[in-house]
Amino acid sequence: MPKHIVKVALSYSSSFGLYAGVNVVGDSSQYLRGDEANLLAPIPGYLIVNGRVAYRFWTHAQLFVLAENLFNARYSTFGVLGNATGVLGPTYDSPRFLGPGAPRAGWVGGELNY
């Protein structure tokens, strides 16, 4: 687990049905699983920004645009030590395995609520 986790959300809602919001998620650096003595360099911390814009054009319906990782941050969410020579061959010499974070993504859609 990272030592520090930050989550901040800001939103605006107008009287004529427009909604805009942004949220920021950040984690500090963390050590690899399997490095209980914390001797190796940690996985760097990260900060990602997500956004949403929606327009409610009817009491029961709205259209929205959602974007995640707006600035396309390249980050890892976890890491573990291991030995992959049995799978990747004897030339693979790094014991670090990192789990990549989600890339930039976007959606356009609608919601119908009854």
C-alpha positions in Angstrom: 0.0 0.0 0.0 1.2 3.5 -0.7 1.9 5.6 2.4 -0.3 8.5 1.1 -3.5 8.3 -1.0 -5.2 11.5 -2.2 -8.6 11.8 -3.8 -10.2 15.2 -4.6 -13.4 15.8 -6.5 -14.9 19.1 -7.7 -18.2 19.5 -9.5 -20.5 22.2 -10.9 -24.2 21.9 -11.6 -26.1 24.6 -13.3 -29.8 25.5 -13.1 -30.4 24.6 -16.8 -29.1 21.0 -16.7 -25.4 21.3 -17.3 -23.0 19.3 -15.0 -19.2 19.4 -15.1 -16.9 17.6 -12.7 -13.3 16.6 -12.3 -11.6 14.2 -9.9 -8.0 13.7 -9.1 -6.5 10.5 -7.7 -2.9 10.3 -6.4 -0.8 7.7 -4.7 2.7 8.1 -3.2 5.5 5.7 -4.0 5.3 2.2 -2.7 7.7 -0.7 -2.3 7.5 -3.9 -4.3 5.8 -6.9 -2.8 8.5 -9.3 -1.8 10.9 -6.5 -0.8 10.0 -6.6 2.8 13.3 -4.9 3.8 12.5 -2.0 1.4 16.0 -2.2 -0.1 15.1 -1.7 -3.8 13.9 1.5 -5.4 10.1 1.9 -4.9 7.5 2.2 -7.6 7.1 6.0 -8.3 3.9 7.7 -7.1 1.3 9.0 -9.6 -1.5 11.5 -10.1 -4.4 11.0 -12.6 -7.1 13.4 -13.5 -10.6 12.3 -14.7 -13.5 14.5 -16.0 -17.2 14.3 -16.7 -19.6 16.7 -18.5 -23.3 15.9 -18.7 -26.4 17.7 -19.9 -29.8 16.8 -18.5 -32.2 17.7 -21.3 -35.3 15.9 -19.7 -36.2 15.0 -16.2 -35.4 11.3 -16.9 -32.6 11.6 -19.5 -29.1 13.0 -19.9 -26.2 12.8 -22.3 -22.6 12.7 -21.0 -18.9 12.7 -22.0 -16.5 10.9 -19.6 -12.7 11.0 -19.8 -10.3 9.1 -17.6 -6.6 9.8 -17.3 -6.9 13.1 -19.2 -3.2 13.7 -19.3 -2.3 10.1 -20.3 -0.1 9.6 -17.2 2.1 6.5 -17.5 2.1 4.8 -14.1 2.2 1.5 -12.2 -0.3 0.6 -9.5 1.7 -2.3 -7.9 4.9 -4.3 -8.2 6.1 -7.7 -7.2 9.5 -9.5 -7.2 9.7 -12.8 -9.0 11.8 -15.1 -11.2 10.6 -15.4 -14.8 13.5 -17.2 -16.3 11.4 -20.4 -16.6 8.9 -18.6 -18.8 10.9 -15.8 -20.5 14.3 -17.5 -20.7 17.7 -17.1 -19.0 18.4 -13.8 -20.7 15.6 -12.1 -18.7 17.3 -10.8 -15.6 14.9 -8.3 -14.0 13.1 -9.6 -10.9 10.7 -6.6 -11.0 7.2 -7.1 -12.4 5.0 -3.9 -12.5 1.2 -3.7 -13.0 0.5 -0.8 -15.5 -2.2 1.7 -14.7 -5.1 2.3 -17.0 -4.4 4.4 -20.2 -6.4 7.4 -21.3 -10.0 6.5 -22.1 -13.2 8.2 -23.0 -16.9 7.5 -23.3 -19.9 9.3 -24.8 -23.3 8.0 -23.8 -26.7 8.7 -22.5 -28.7 7.7 -19.4 -32.4 7.1 -19.2 -33.9 6.9 -15.6 -37.4 5.9 -14.8 
